[in-house]
């Protein structure tokens, strides 16, 4: 008869020790797996962080390339006044020691201050404060400001104040003293609304494609102080003889860089050329104001040629 293997009989103490050894082995294995997972997780976090940093670096590089003027994209507003000496200022400049100086520090009429305060405006943003005196003093100006920095009021406010200072009667059928061009009808409407709210006693007309020529012609016949419009519709009315430029004292180009992107370079130059051909009968000098989020080379070329 074959002999059978006999398993040793373990005492209670030996069984407990064996069980404890197995448990310890499992714990060591679990700790090793946990450590490995943590290392992998840490490596992934570092990799994700590096990729995110690289993306930001590339974006900053692209933004810098887009600004041909070489200025730091972090600068939110900049002003270049065309006079005997060009002046540049960034948005860290304080006016009267305050970042947002009160309306009382500027040459703003009581009528306009009342209109502004009724809208909750008691101070000027940096771009508005930096441009106000330069425009009031008759300088041509190129302003650089990001969207939402209040650049529309930056040119509308001083221009309105200059118009209000002229106490001559406003005759029926008068040609506009201000021509402001914007790249889209939406922006043109916004700009016109700003002029109307800030200077309600002045006649503001907004023209753009898709609207009736007849209603716009009727507005011209009634008399216009401020004309805001898209470039194409402004050219249409000039070509048709409806829009006379002999009285224009202020030529404003808003969102000039967007006009370039949308292919309006030739249209803008046509309007500037038409202005050059007309003798300004109201004053000896026409004031040109260019506002843009960036200052591409073309905008500088326009400024150098017409300002």
Secondary structure, DSSP 8 states (H G I E B T S, - for coil): -----------HHHHHHHHHHHHHHHHHHHHHHHHHHHHHHHHHHHHHHHHHHHHHHHHHHHHHHH-TT---TT--EEEEEESSS-EEEETT--BTTBTT-BGGGS---HHHHHHHHHTT--B--HHHHHHHHHHHTT-EEEEEE-TTS-HHHHHHHHHHHHHHH--S---TT---SEEEEESSHHHHHHHHHHHHHH-TTS-EEEE-TTS-HHHHHHHHHH--SEEEEEHHHHHHHHHHT----TT--EEEEESHHHHHHTT-HHHHHHHHHHHHHS--SS-S--EEEEEESS--HHHHHHHHHH-
